[in-house]
Amino acid sequence: MELLLNRKLLILIVISVILTIGIILLIPKIPITNNGDNGKLPKVIVGGKVVQEGIKNGVKYFFKKPLSKRHIIQKITTKSRAKKINTVVDSKRVNITKDVDDINAGLAKQLPNNRFELPNGNIYQAQSIEKGAEIFPYSGNGIYRLSSTEFKILQNYNSSGGLTPKFYQWFNPQLEKGILTAKDLDKILKILPQ
């Protein structure tokens, strides 16, 4: 009797597994996006309006924001990483969040080398076109390209609190050695927010 019950239980388990597998295979796959709206594209807010994620030439753009602090003039410190060429943004003149939202919404013209030109003339470059990739400023109004030397002046200017005695203690020896020039300093002073 016990053997008969075990056999019936085993048959019921096998049938349940077969039915479960069959149901799983028959149910169509429902795409789930990162906003949980089952099949709808993630929403992007552009200028206060909710729009769908941008699609251009079959590619969806969804770049990360905000930009790394090393690209924002006001946030650069001596700990910021200097590269051979550094693009920096005056965040008081450039609405970085709006620019990236506009790119994500497909409002920018795609250029070669993963660059995007916005209607306002600002150009950003993406490391890749992958979803969630980082994007950085390239050129435009309020966007500046600095050499590593100019970037170091900006680092020390910000960290010293401006043209203070501390700044000149760092700058004057560099000037005397010919590492930096007054022209380098003048360029930095011209791009600083007023």
C-alpha positions in Angstrom: 0.0 0.0 0.0 2.8 2.4 0.9 4.6 1.6 -2.3 1.4 2.4 -4.3 1.1 5.8 -2.5 4.8 6.6 -3.2 4.3 5.7 -6.9 1.2 7.9 -7.2 3.0 10.8 -5.5 5.9 10.4 -7.9 3.6 10.4 -10.9 1.9 13.6 -9.7 5.2 15.3 -9.2 6.4 14.4 -12.7 3.1 15.6 -14.2 3.4 18.9 -12.3 6.9 19.5 -13.5 5.9 18.7 -17.1 2.9 21.1 -16.9 5.1 23.8 -15.4 7.7 23.6 -18.1 5.0 23.6 -20.8 3.4 26.7 -19.3 6.7 28.5 -19.1 7.5 27.7 -22.8 4.0 28.8 -24.0 3.8 32.1 -22.2 5.3 34.8 -24.4 8.3 36.6 -22.9 7.3 40.1 -21.6 10.1 42.5 -21.8 10.8 44.3 -18.5 12.6 47.5 -18.6 14.5 49.2 -15.7 11.4 51.3 -14.9 9.1 48.3 -14.4 6.6 49.4 -17.0 6.6 46.0 -18.8 7.6 46.7 -22.3 7.5 50.5 -22.3 10.7 52.4 -22.8 12.3 54.1 -19.8 11.2 57.7 -19.4 13.5 60.6 -19.7 12.7 64.1 -18.5 13.7 66.8 -21.0 13.0 70.5 -20.1 10.4 69.4 -17.6 8.5 67.2 -20.1 8.5 63.4 -19.9 9.6 61.9 -23.2 10.5 58.4 -24.3 14.1 57.3 -24.4 15.8 58.7 -27.5 16.1 56.4 -30.5 18.2 57.5 -33.5 19.4 55.2 -36.2 18.1 52.2 -34.2 20.4 53.1 -31.2 19.0 54.0 -27.8 21.0 56.6 -25.9 20.9 56.6 -22.2 24.1 58.2 -20.9 25.0 58.5 -17.3 24.9 61.9 -15.5 26.2 63.9 -13.8 29.5 64.3 -15.5 32.6 63.4 -13.5 33.7 66.2 -11.2 37.0 66.5 -13.1 35.0 68.1 -16.0 33.4 70.8 -13.8 35.5 74.0 -13.4 34.1 74.7 -9.9 34.7 71.2 -8.6 38.3 70.6 -9.8 40.8 70.2 -7.0 44.4 69.0 -6.8 43.0 65.5 -6.4 41.4 65.7 -9.9 43.1 63.6 -12.6 44.9 65.7 -15.2 45.2 64.3 -18.7 47.0 65.6 -21.8 43.8 67.4 -23.0 41.1 68.2 -20.4 37.6 69.5 -21.3 36.0 71.5 -18.5 32.6 73.1 -18.2 31.5 76.2 -16.4 28.4 74.8 -14.7 27.0 78.3 -14.2 26.9 78.8 -18.0 26.1 75.3 -19.2 23.1 73.3 -18.0 24.8 69.9 -18.1 21.8 68.0 -17.0 19.6 69.4 -19.7 22.3 68.8 -22.3 22.6 65.1 -21.4 18.8 64.8 -21.2 18.5 66.2 -24.7 21.1 63.8 -26.0 19.3 60.9 -24.3 16.0 62.1 -25.9 17.6 62.0 -29.4 17.6 65.7 -29.8 21.3 65.9 -30.7 22.9 65.2 -34.1 25.2 62.2 -34.0 28.7 63.0 -35.3 31.6 60.6 -35.9 33.7 59.3 -33.0 30.6 59.0 -30.6 30.1 62.8 -30.6 26.8 64.5 -30.3 26.0 68.1 -31.3 23.1 69.8 -29.6 21.0 72.6 -31.1 22.7 75.0 -28.6 26.0 74.2 -30.3 27.5 72.2 -27.4 29.2 69.0 -28.4 29.7 66.0 -26.0 31.6 62.8 -26.6 30.6 59.4 -25.3 33.1 56.7 -24.4 30.8 54.3 -26.2 27.2 54.1 -27.3 26.4 51.5 -24.7 23.5 52.1 -22.3 24.8 53.7 -19.2 28.1 54.8 -20.8 29.8 58.0 -19.6 29.7 61.1 -21.6 31.9 64.2 -21.4 32.0 67.7 -22.8 34.0 68.2 -26.0 33.4 71.8 -27.2 30.9 74.6 -27.1 29.9 77.8 -25.3 31.1 77.4 -21.7 33.1 74.3 -22.5 36.9 74.7 -22.6 39.8 72.4 -23.6 42.8 72.8 -21.4 46.3 71.4 -21.6 47.6 69.4 -18.6 49.6 72.5 -17.6 46.5 74.8 -17.7 44.5 72.1 -15.8 47.1 72.1 -13.0 46.8 75.8 -12.7 43.1 75.5 -12.3 43.5 72.7 -9.8 45.8 74.9 -7.6 43.6 78.0 -8.1 40.5 76.2 -6.8 42.4 74.4 -4.0 44.0 77.6 -2.8 40.8 79.6 -2.8 41.7 81.8 -5.7 44.7 84.2 -6.3 45.8 83.9 -2.7 49.3 83.8 -1.2 49.1 80.0 -1.1 48.4 80.0 -4.9 51.3 82.2 -5.6 53.6 80.1 -3.4 52.9 77.3 -5.8 52.7 79.3 -9.1 55.8 81.6 -8.8 58.4 78.8 -8.7 56.7 77.1 -11.6 56.8 80.4 -13.5 60.5 81.0 -12.7 61.4 77.5 -13.9 59.6 78.1 -17.2 57.1 75.2 -16.5 54.2 77.6 -16.5 53.7 81.0 -18.2 51.7 84.1 -17.4 49.7 83.3 -20.6 48.6 80.0 -19.1 47.4 81.7 -16.0 45.6 84.4 -18.1 43.7 81.7 -20.0 42.4 80.2 -16.7 41.4 83.6 -15.3 39.4 84.2 -18.5 37.3 81.0 -18.2 36.6 81.3 -14.5 33.0 82.1 -13.6 32.5 85.7 -12.7 
